[in-house]
Amino acid sequence: MKPFMDENFLLRTDTARMLFHEHAQSMPIVDYHCHLVPKMIADDYRFRSITELWLGGDHYKWRAERANGIEERYITGNASDWEKFEKWAATVPYTLRNPLYHWTHLELKTAFGITEPLNPSSARRIYEHCNEQLATEAFSARGLMRHYQVETVCTTDDPVDSLKYHRAIRECGFEIGVLPTWRPDKAMAVGDGKAYREYMEKLSEASGMTISAYPDLLEALRRRQDFFASQGCKLADHGISYFPWTECSEREADGLFRKVLDGEELAKDEIDKLQTALLLDFARMNAERGWTQQFHYGAQRNNNTAMFKKLGPDAGYDSIGTYNCSEAMARFLDRLNSEERLAKTILYNLNPSDNAMVATMTGNFQDGSVPGKIQFGSGWWFNDQIDGMKKQMNDLSLLGLLSRFVGMLTDSRSFLSYSRHEYFRRVLCNLLGDDVENGLIPESELPRVCRMVEDISYYNAKNYFNF
């Protein structure tokens, strides 16, 4: 019987195997968007068990377990580490054809050298084997980053963050770059007045100034950007449900901002108006800094009210939204471009039906200053699996330049998610290998294809972000 997930997993042709083994596999990892906890890196955190490392905070796995009829106490509740692992092991055989099946076994193989399938009969053996390795120094937070040949990671950080752990990481001499990313979503969340006013108090304290008007807000954020830049920040990230677009003057923005501070709730059209002004001003600041800006849009979040009240956000109750914002996106980018303040930009859509729209939208604003200045981001969240990756790369290939693509990221809180870079590289090599062997790319261009694989795996991101 052919072993599952051997060295040629997903690589169907000789060309694909050559591309992966000789050109993709050894490339370092530039993980330019993730949600790792900087404190864990600063502390070189040691995980008490595979359950903590693997299942803590992983809402992908939580969703699958709930769908498999597992009680919440074994997912986010107070069950023991072994009990939680046992329930996940019982769920894995039911994940066939779900990307979790591949992710699970690729993580076990790449981190722990485990090649047997995880199921109820193997659960105890795998649990104990992983825990034995986690007790060694090589499997600390930093050890895992070294194991996966990580070169640079960019975390996701709020403007009020002190970034003290980033400083601690840098000062301790850790050889892997851990840089902050500017994520001002809470400064834009004007729809929840109470939470917004509480956040303004935190921002006032962090910036050392009173915020009582819209210009004050912008100045406070600029001060915090000064600080982030001093700590090595080169990227901004914006998580939005959709691109808002309603014309809003600075005077109108100030009036709406003051209404929120005064305790008034904004109507839906007022929220869109103020958020249009905010997002434009955030983007202008990004351009002034020379930062790359990322926009993740299309998530419909916290759909289960009862569980949101119990567990909070990011617990596995989000879904793909069906927002139609192509015109708003175009107007947003066009306004910045007309002002000559459109920074390098990466657009990530959660709904795959937007792929072609986003791929063509990027082409509207390329200006020749930087290869691939406006990027169609990699398959994100529900799309970072074989089908989603192939669709994203095929649409980019047909409507843009795949050769200039900055490649994969983890978008994860897990130190084992670096294996997703390998997964992506295997899909990429198989895609290009098929084209060569089917005569869609001439064999004479094989050296260019080899370089293309190395670029997408590593060099494009390193050069694009100036790491």
Beta strands, then each sheet from edge to edge (+ up, - down):
strand 1: 29-31
strand 2: 150-154
strand 3: 177-179
strand 4: 181-182
strand 5: 235-240
strand 6: 292-297
strand 7: 299-300
strand 8: 319-320
strand 9: 345-349
strand 10: 374-376
sheet 1: 1+ 2+ 3+
sheet 2: 4+ 5+ 6+ 9+ 10+
sheet 3: 7+ 8-
end
